[in-house]
Amino acid sequence: MLQAVNAIRATGCDCSGEKMPAVPALTWNDQLALAAKLHTEDMVKNNFFDHVNKEGKSPGDRLKAAGYMYRFYAENIAIINTDEKGVVAYWLTSQGHCKNIMDSRAKEIGVARANNSWTMDLAAKL
């Protein structure tokens, strides 16, 4: 996943008609991966699909709970039966998700999958 995302960031891409320039590569972060994992498992277990869980916790709340103090974050979620490259390709077809992937403010990434549910957390530390 990290390689697929960084390959796109290295060359830039078209986000639904908006040309996005190349941006620096991301690094993997285990705290972001944990936040993504717990949210993905929560969506599957509690049968919902949203950035805010049934307890009202936002992505920012989940990042802080995982010990990640951020100055920027973005989150992509998906329900799709595919592999890592496929879900990245899927997110690139959505302007908002694509812009999250290409956001130069993001410095780190964590991604998780449970069944066909995916969460990608992109962020930068304080």
N, C-alpha and C positions, 0 to 999 in steps of 0.2 A: 504494500500500500504506500509506504513512504517513498519508494522508488518511483511509483507511478505518479504520485502527486508532484514530486520534485522534478520529474521529467517535464511535466506540463508547466510548472512554474519557471523552469529554466528557459523555455522558448516563448512563453506567453501564449495566449489563446483568444478566441472569439467567444465572448459570453453573450449569446443571443443578440448579435449585432454590435456589441460594444467590444472593441479591441482592447485587450488587457496586455500590458507590457510584461516582459520577463521580470520576475522578482526573486529575491534570494531563496535558497533552499530552506526547508524546515528540518528540524531535528525531532526525533522521537522523544516523548516524555511519558514516563510510566504513570505519573499522577493523572495526566489527561486520559491515558488509556484506561485507568481504573474508573474515572468518572464516566467515560463512554461505555465501559462494560456494565457498570451498575445501572446506568440509564437504559441501555439496550435490554438487559435482563428484566428490568422493571416493566418496560413496555410490553415485552412478551408475556410475563407472568400476569400482569394486570390488564392485558388486552386493551391497550390504548396506543395512539400514535400522535405524539405531540412533544414540543420542546419543554413544556411545563408538565410535571407529573401530577398524579392525582392528589398529592399532598401540597400542591402549589409551589413546588421547588423548581426554580429556573436553572438553566445551564450554569449561570454564575454561582448560584447556591451550591450546585453539585461540585463545581470546581473547587470552591472554598472548602467543602466537606472532605474532598480528597487531598487537601493540604496545598492546593495550588492558588497562590495569591496573584491575581492577574491585573494587568492594566488594559488588556484587550482580550476579548474572546469572540468566537463565532462557532456555531454548531450546525452541522448538516445531519439530517436523519433520512432514512429511506426504508421502505419495505420492498425488497426485490430479491428474487431468487437468482443470484449471480455470484461471481467471484469478485475479488478485490478490484481488478481492472474494470470489470463490468459496472460496479457501483460507482467508481470514479467517472466512467464514461456517462453514466446515467446522471450524476450530479452536474456534469458539464453541460447538459442539455437545458438546465434550469438556470436562468440568469442569476438569481440570488445565491444558489448553491455554488455556481461557478465563481462568482465574485468573492465568496467566502474563501474558496480554495486559492484564489489569486490575490488575496488581500496582503499587501506588503507589511501590514501591522502584525500579522501572525508570524511567530518565530518557531513555534513548536506544535506538535500534533500528537494526538492519540486517537485510535480507532478501535471499535469493537463490533462484533457480530454475534447475534444469538438467533438461531433459526434463520429466517429471512429478513430480520431487522438489523439495521446498521446505525451506528452513531459515530460521527467524526467530530472531535473537538479540536479546534485550532485556537491558539492563544499566545500571549506574551506575558511574561512575569512582570511584576512591579519592579 
